[in-house]
Amino acid sequence: MALSLIEELPKIVKEGRAEAARILERINSGNALALQTNELVLPSKDVSGLFRGEMPSSDESEWKNRLIYGDNILVMQGLLAGDPTSGLESMRGKIDLIYIDPPFDSKADYRTKITLPNINLSQKPTVIEQFAYADTWKDGTVSYLKMIYPRLVLMRELLSEKGSIYVHIDWHVGHYVKILLDDIFGKENFLNDIVWSFNLIGGNAKKYEKNHEYIYWYKKNNSSYIFNKDDARQPYSKEFLSKLKMNENGDYVYSRGLGRDGEKLNRKKESTINPLGKSPSDVWDDVKNYSPTRNERLGYATQKPERILERIIKASSNENSIVADFFGGSGTTAAVAEKLGRRWISSDIGKPSIMVQRKRLIDNEVKPFLYQSIGDYQKEALESSRMFKRIGDLSAVIISLFSDDSGSGALSFGSEHPQNLGYIKDKKTLVFIDSPNKMTGRATLKKAIELRDNFLGGWDKVVVLGWNFAYDISSAINELSDSRLEILVIPPDLLDKLKSKATYKKLVDSGKIRFSSLQYLTIKPIEKKVYDSELEELTIKLDNYILLSPDNIPLDDADKKSLQELLAHDPLALIEYWSIDPDYDGVTFRSKWQDYRENIANDGDPLHVVYEAKIMVARKERRVVSVKAVDVFGFESVVKAEV
């Protein structure tokens, strides 16, 4: 029997408050998650395959807008905590406006359509997204409200004293979300229930057509809040404008007989209108199309028209205010905030969303922005698991499930040795299980090599099994160039399969578990042409792209087969986006040149990136060039070369 929402609401509020309190306590104690900066993007998309202009630069000390990949409950923890080591201050009380458009349909299709040369794929959500969506809707609206409550609490913490929040929602859960908003922000801080009417065509013949959604607007507290009334005015109707006349002072006026389409009528025969538009109301019926205009349209299912965000951002923020959207979707909030001179933060848990946003922002030639991420998803999943309460328990299970290509199974050393180590007896191979609490990177690989060479007299080979990988892991592998080191990916849905003893037994009995190789990119030797004492031209060419096993990509079997065929003859077709840092400092990847699929300004081919870039740079005796690629599934690879 379905849970009664009336009975469950007090429990939802109690649990949500407790979860938010635990998060805030963790932040205040200094144990919060940190945001990892993957890329500083200095937008400069390729238009001809040759970049001869001055390379874009950025003042590192200035504020940087932020595009963040990750579950927003983790993203907001990172924002609240800040990171003094990287110069990122806490955002607590710094954000003037938050707009969110959270998913509100449990039956929505979250698959992503991917068009590749001669094939179309339907990508299921990533494992991280699947976890999130399953948790959001497992008990219907009850689960959804449990998901949203602590997130709204953290959003309130991020808002400035003059800040406000707009929550875009529809009939599925809107009235229940409003109850939670009343509890978190206070009923007295509720400002408007905005109705957006957008003229849907067609629908159910047995009931009234649905053609509106709600936007709930709350201020943070009883103090003053930003509201620029003139910027929120709605345009007059065409009929009203056609009946205006100009008086001797050059003002447009209307007469009493025209009705109430403009400013409120007074007793005078004629009244001067406000040229900016009619006084703003809580019914927005002037943005008629549910889909964005043709020029805006990105093929993203939940995309909203820019005009909606323009009105909200103009009305409830000032120039240079920070505007945030934690369900970023297609990036409309960030794109409009940039156009209106606001600073912005946009995050999303979906890799497709992040890729769409990054391309959109580069297309719009925005100011430099940070691309960041949170990597501790497996840690969160582990903490929710009832079967494995300690990392060591989990490592022991993974060792029992692992076998090499010949089928030789791994064994545990026993309780007297570290539980994250195992071995394959006949091969003298050491197996190192990295922690789900951290990213597997260069330091981990060096530690594994040291263990291989010294632990219990040494081993012929070490295999590292990792959950999360640093974005530059392929570069680290290339630099170490150790033939006796192998790195494999732990199946991303393994924790879900280990939630109970029954599912674990089923997994062991089936023997169906695959630890896959990492994907990696290769480039051809970089060519350098010296022009004079000041300039040189670098020619950078993509060589090959090796994808990890299609078995680890959320596709149907038929699509996996099509993907295998494409990989056999056109592997670089999988590159969605690639960028170049011609002077990599070993710390921050500064993306100073970019190309991506659908950029047809250079080669007219929307299904391939260009494979070669020529970049004119200041002459140096020695430089390190770093190349980053992201494939259509969101996997990242980085390769470096010394020139």
Protein Blocks (a to p, Z undefined) as FASTA:
>chain_A
ZZdfklmmmmmmmmmmmmmmmmmmmmmnopaccdddfbdcdddddfkopafbdcddddfk
bccddddeddfklmmmmmmnopmknopacfehkafbdcddddfbfkbcfbdcdddehiac
dddddfklmmmmmmmmmnojmlmmmmmmmmmmmmmmmpcfkbccdddddfklmmmmmmmm
mmmnopklpfbdcdddehigedjfkbccdfbdcdddddfblbdcdddfklmpccddfklm
mmgccdfkopacddfklojmbccddfbfbdcddfkbpcddfbdfkbmblbacfklpgoia
klccfklmmmmmmmmccehiacddfblmnommmmmmmmnopacddddfbfklmmmmmmmm
mmnopacddddddfklmmmmmmmpmklmbfklmmmmmmmmpccfkopacddebjkbcfkb
ccdfklopacddddfkbccdfklmmmmmmmmmmgghiafbdcdddfbdcfklmmmmmmno
pakbccddddfklmmmmmpmklmmmmmmnopacddddddddddddddddfblmbccdddd
dfbdcdddfklpccdfklmmmmmmmmmmmmmlmpmbdcddfbbghlaccdfbdcdehiak
lnopakbccfbdcddddddfbdcdddddddfkopacdddddZZ
